[in-house]
Amino acid sequence: MNIWTFEHEHDLNATGAGIIAALLQSKRKAVLGLATGSSPVGIYKELIQMYSKGLVSFAQASSFNLDEYVGLPEDHPQSYRSFMNEQLFNHIDMNMNLTHVPNGNATDLTAECAHYEQLVNDHGPVDIQLLGIGHNGHIGFNEPGASLTSGTHVVDLKDETRKANARFFDSPSDVPKQAMTMGVGSILKAKQILLVARGEDKAEIIRTALTGPITTECPASLLQCHPNVIVLLDRGAGRLM
Ligand code: F6R
């Protein structure tokens, strides 16, 4: 595991974007595993800049997002599909038909999970999986518990996760109670993992996940089993490392 702590926000973003751009430069049909939330936004901004300068193209790449809320219309401003379109896809030359986000409005959610898992397996393995981490150690929406699910599945979101995400909604009660997420098994199949964390409030969970015991009670701790993980931290998140 390679852990990098950055003094300056821009250096973190440039490093993350540089890793993804280098992949695309050497493999035009790269399969990207993407995340939402605040952690990857600076990296997406940097990638958009690189694209606008002609340094990178996404034209032949495909992408799979980790997760999506259940029951939010696709065009809802807080759906993860809307987030990806606004924060990245609308500003680069990505072929929209090759961007994938789980369908949280499918009538048969179990069938949609199996379908999504199959799609990732058919196109994969994912070359690089971008990840954030929840304060409770979740990755994707794999919440801590006595056991974890390997493949794509529906989860009940923990209260702490709904509270953390309430900042994006008009009212905390608007945060959906369920989400669809790639499982920890699906995530660990990626060839490379790029974990990003920012802010002092992530310092404790970063230390627990990366140096503590490997346990389903901290899903991110399973990343310790992956042979190719890069961790990018700002000074706050890296404070206890
Ligand atoms: C988002 C996702 C989540 C977030 C995590 C951290 O697609 O899968 O696991 O990465 O909740 O969120 P932020 O980055 O907002 O702190």
Residues whose N, C-alpha, C, O or C-beta is under 5 A from the ligand:
A	BS01	F6R	A35 T36 G37 S38 S39 L66 D67 L131 G132 I133 G134 H138 I139 G140 F141
